[in-house]
């Protein structure tokens, strides 16, 4: 064997010896899962308060102590809403540091105020439920007050109150009504959702009806959105829309929901001097200012959450309704927002169900957070 081959073999041996991997020190470790031993005994799952009152206490937690470190999960199940949430960790103790719950959920449905929630403790390596407890949700957290990065489209757009209050919210054409959930159709959030239906009375057969909101008297801002929400790439429009399953008899799956933001381009109140649209009495002039549209074709089944970035909104195609503005995205000038129901193709009898219309800043609405 020549000297070159000996040197090569020596380097390979040194290289393999130095490549010994220590998984304990690796940043790419697989998730830890520790099963309980054969003699493991489950304790009783305790809770921080008799009931969850998120209006007063922002977090609700659980407690118990194990004789060994195990991987565990607590499955929360709403007995009325069927909402679910899973908390999990690997530890020898469950306490507020690893089991805090803020009222959020994992699936489609929100937990409901007043319902009973069952908490099931499950231990890795043990069959069945190890321990269980239940409690009542006294009050749910109010997203409107817990974060500055969230706002409902208006104070009624969770559709729980059934209120119609101009200018906060009012009906524009055809039937719109708050519907109490049933076994057949449940509301994602709360117990009510908004139902809209009808046939267009417009000459072209497209616009059927909907809901419009303007700045309410309780909003101290000049316009509808929070003052600091100025970046179109960080504002998101979010809404739950139910699909074409369970359509009433005689209705067709040709509905489109337009989530619209209407801007006051010229920063003043519309009047006959600066707006040719008859009957306009607020800051938006439909014939000379911008409407930006989030189009949602309703072709899916069941409830689905839709979100769209403000900077991805489309300019209105209707010159008589916001299609002839300055074509600048100016969310700081939004003075109206509208949920419009459109038939496409036109003149069809259509129906749309919606819930929890809201706007967020920084990221789309995520009910898991």
C-alpha positions, -999 to 999 in steps of 0.1 A, spaced: 0 0 0 15 33 -10 19 63 12 -10 82 -5 -36 54 2 -24 51 38 -29 89 43 -63 88 27 -75 59 50 -62 77 80 -81 109 72 -113 90 67 -110 73 101 -104 106 117 -133 122 99 -158 95 109 -146 96 145 -151 134 146 -186 131 131 -201 114 161 -235 131 165 -250 141 199 -287 143 194 -292 158 229 -273 189 217 -290 191 182 -313 220 175 -333 197 151 -344 171 177 -376 152 171 -405 160 195 -401 143 228 -427 116 236 -423 98 269 -448 70 276 -459 62 312 -443 32 329 -464 1 337 -469 12 373 -479 48 365 -508 61 385 -530 90 372 -538 118 396 -569 139 397 -571 167 372 -578 200 390 -587 234 376 -577 270 385 -613 282 390 -647 267 393 -657 282 359 -640 300 331 -647 337 332 -626 352 304 -642 386 309 -624 388 342 -596 363 341 -578 361 307 -564 325 314 -579 293 327 -555 265 337 -554 229 351 -532 212 377 -520 178 388 -487 161 397 -472 129 384 -447 106 399 -427 106 367 -422 127 336 -447 118 308 -462 132 276 -498 143 282 -526 162 266 -558 177 278 -587 176 253 -613 203 258 -648 196 243 -677 220 243 -708 200 250 -731 225 232 -709 239 205 -688 208 198 -658 232 198 -624 215 207 -590 226 220 -560 205 228 -533 215 254 -502 193 256 -467 190 270 -441 166 285 -436 171 322 -441 157 357 -465 184 366 -494 202 350 -499 239 361 -505 273 348 -472 274 330 -480 246 306 -518 243 306 -532 278 303 -562 282 280 -574 316 267 -607 304 253 -594 298 218 -603 267 197 -587 243 172 -615 235 147 -643 254 130 -666 262 159 -660 287 187 -667 278 223 -700 293 236 -708 314 266 -728 294 292 -719 260 279 -703 231 298 -668 221 288 -654 186 295 -616 184 300 -601 149 294 -566 141 305 -548 115 283 -514 101 291 -491 87 264 -488 49 269 -520 46 289 -553 35 273 -584 57 276 -590 88 296 -568 91 327 -588 118 345 -617 141 336 -633 173 349 -659 197 337 -667 234 341 -689 262 327 -678 291 305 -692 321 324 -681 345 297 -660 343 266 -631 366 259 -640 397 239 -616 400 210 -627 436 205 -611 447 238 -583 421 243 -562 432 213 -557 463 192 -550 442 162 -587 431 158 -620 448 150 -654 436 140 -667 451 108 -692 469 131 -705 464 166 -732 440 153 -712 419 129 -710 389 151 -747 388 144 -757 378 179 -779 408 188 -801 410 157 -799 448 160 -802 472 130 -788 506 139 -781 532 113 -753 541 105 -736 512 122 -754 486 102 -784 486 78 -800 465 52 -799 473 15 -824 455 -6 -839 420 -3 -840 398 28 -813 398 54 -821 382 88 -803 369 119 -809 331 121 -806 310 153 -784 280 147 -800 245 144 -789 209 144 -787 212 106 -768 245 103 -747 257 133 -731 291 136 -692 291 138 -692 319 164 -720 324 190 -755 311 183 -766 332 154 -755 338 118 -766 362 91 -788 349 62 -792 368 30 -814 358 0 -833 372 -30 -833 381 -67 -817 412 -81 -840 442 -88 -812 459 -107 -815 464 -144 -785 442 -151 -796 415 -126 -764 413 -106 -767 431 -72 -792 414 -49 -788 430 -15 -767 430 16 -755 450 46 -738 484 48 -719 500 76 -708 535 82 -689 551 110 -709 547 142 -713 575 168 -692 554 193 -662 555 169 -642 586 178 -619 583 147 -626 604 116 -629 572 96 -638 536 103 -605 518 108 -581 525 137 -559 555 131 -527 534 131 -540 510 105 -524 527 74 -504 499 57 -526 481 31 -502 451 32 -509 445 69 -547 448 70 -568 417 64 -606 413 58 -619 381 73 -654 365 72 -670 330 76 -692 321 46 -713 290 44 -714 271 11 -740 256 -13 -750 227 9 -786 229 23 -797 255 -2 -834 263 1 -856 249 -26 -856 270 -58 -822 287 -50 -792 284 -72 -754 280 -64 -745 312 -83 -739 336 -54 -708 359 -50 -701 378 -18 -685 412 -22 -667 424 10 -662 461 1 -643 490 16 -652 525 3 -628 554 7 -633 591 10 -606 601 -16 -611 639 -13 -613 640 25 -646 659 27 -684 653 30 -701 646 -3 -726 673 -15 -742 684 -48 -712 705 -54 -687 677 -55 -708 645 -60 -734 639 -88 -749 608 -70 -784 617 -58 -792 612 -21 -756 609 -8 -753 624 26 -720 611 40 -683 612 31 -684 587 2 -693 597 -34 -700 565 -54 -694 581 -88 -660 597 -80 -643 578 -51 -629 543 -47 -645 511 -37 -621 481 -31 -636 446 -33 -628 412 -18 -648 388 -41 -658 354 -27 -675 331 -51 -697 308 -30 -690 274 -46 -678 254 -15 -697 233 10 -700 240 47 -686 270 66 -652 283 56 -631 312 68 -620 335 40 -593 362 45 -578 388 21 -551 413 24 -562 449 18 -535 454 -8 -549 424 -27 -584 439 -30 -598 445 -65 -610 480 -77 -648 481 -82 -659 473 -118 -690 495 -114 -683 532 -123 -715 541 -105 -703 525 -72 -667 533 -65 -652 524 -99 -640 559 -108 -619 570 -79 -582 579 -77 -572 542 -76 -550 546 -46 -552 522 -17 -560 544 13 -573 523 42 -570 554 65 -599 569 45 -624 540 47 -658 556 55 -681 528 45 -679 490 45 -704 467 27 -713 430 24 -729 428 -10 -747 397 -24 -743 393 -62 -758 368 -86 -734 355 -112 -748 348 -138 -775 374 -132 -812 372 -122 -809 340 -102 -825 334 -68 -795 331 -45 -787 327 -8 -756 334 14 -750 327 51 -722 347 68 -707 351 103 -681 370 122 -671 396 97 -639 412 111 -607 430 102 -572 423 116 -538 440 114 -505 421 109 -519 387 100 -552 370 89 -577 362 117 -566 329 133 -591 315 158 -565 291 172 -546 321 187 
